[in-house]
Amino acid sequence: MTNPSTDIIPGRFDVRATASDHFSWIRTRLSVERTMMSWVRTAVSLIGFGFTIVQFFERMQDLPGIAPAHFPNAPRYLGLTLILCGIASLVISVWEYRWGLRYLWGGEFSVVAGFTKEGKQTPLFAVAIALIFVGLFAFFSVLFRLV
């Protein structure tokens, strides 16, 4: 039996270029994609729900027979907060996604990763960046009452 405290271990683990290791790497890579898609789905929900709250309560004030609200700006602040949370979650998820891909394509994993050294990009990253801009547009349109 070996003693881990006295054995000299050059790396954290041994990466072999076998088919099972390559397919394990692919499953991990797809897991990173699924995680990013979950982040994007949640962020879109937050941005959309925040924008909808603002629009709904502003339109509701215009209906006849509706009593004035005690805190008329509360829905606007709530909507802005939800939109900002959606944008923040997208920024964090893009950072985490890029970090995960650099880790999977670098170092010891390049043996089992694939043919290219830089990795294959998916449209998910571009979609997340586009949604950040959509969220920023929604935030500033609500903030400055453009819509």
N, C-alpha and C positions, 0 to 999 in steps of 0.2 A: 504494500500500500504506500502511495506517495504522500508526502506532506506538502500541501500547497504553499505553506509559508516558506519552505526552504527550496522548492523547485524554481528554476528560472524559466519563466514563461515569456517568450518574445512578444506575443500578441495576446489579445483577449481570448481568441478562439482560432481554430483552424478552418480556413475556407478552402474547400476542395472543388475542383471543376468537374462535378458530376451532374448528371441529368436531374437527380432529385434535388440537389442544391440549387440548380438553376431554376427549377420550377418553384422551389420555396422562395427564391428571390422574386420571381414573377408574382407569386401570391402576395408577398409583402408590398411590392410596388403597386399592385392593384388595390391593396388595402389603403395605401396612402391616397390613391385617387378617390376611393369611396369616402374616406374621411373628409377630403377637401370638398367633395360634392355635398356632404352633409352640412358642412360649414356654410357653403354657398346657399343651400336651400334655406337654412335658418336665417341667414342675413337678408335674403330676399323677402322672407316673411316679415322680419322686423321692419325693414324699410317700407314695404307695402302696407303693413298694418299701421305704422306711424303716420304715413301720408293719408291713409283712409280715415283715421281718427280725426285728423285736422279737418279734412274736407267735410266729413259727415257733420261734425258739430258746428262748423261755420255755416253750412247750409241749413242746419236745423234752427239756428237763430233767426233765419229769415222767414220761417213759416209763421203764419198767423196763429194766434192763440197760444203761443209758447211763452212761458214766463221767462224773464231774463235770468241768466245764470248768476249764481253767487260769485263764482270765480270764472269769469269769461275767458281768461287766457290759459286756464289749466289744461284744456285739451290740446292747445297749441304747444305748450311746454312738454306735455306727455308725448305728443307726436314727434317733436324735435328730439327728445331723448331716445325714443325708439329708433328713429332714423340714424342718429349718431351711434347707437349701440350696434346697429346693422353694419354701418361703415367700419366701425372699430373691429367687429368680428371678421369682416372681410380682410382688413389689413393684417390682422393677427394670423388668419388662416393662410394668406399668401406667404407670409414670412415662414410659417411652420411648414408649409408645402415645399417651398424652395429649400429649406434646411433639410427636410427629409430626403428630397431627391439628391441633393449634394452628398448626403451621407451614403445613400444607396449606390450611387454611381462612383464613389471615390474609394480610395484606400484598398483594403483587402477584397472588397466586393467586386472590383472590376474584373476579376477572373470569371465570375459567374453571371455578371450583369448582362452582357450582350456584346454585339460587334462594335458599337461606337463607343468612344470614350466620353463624349459629352452628354449622352443620354437622349432619349427621344422625348420631345415635348408633346403634350396633348393640348387640345383647345381649351381645356378647363382653366388654365392659367390666364389666357386672354379673356375668357368670359368673366372671371373674377375681377380682373382689372377694369373691364368695361362696367361691371356692376358697381365698382367703387365710384366711378364717375357718375353713374346714374344716381347713386345714393347722395353724392355731393350736390348734384343738381336738385334733387328732391329736398335736401336739407336747406339749401340757400333759397329755393323758391318758397318754402314755408317760412323761413326766417324773414325774408324781405317781402312776403306776401305777393309773389309774382304770379301765382296761379289762383 
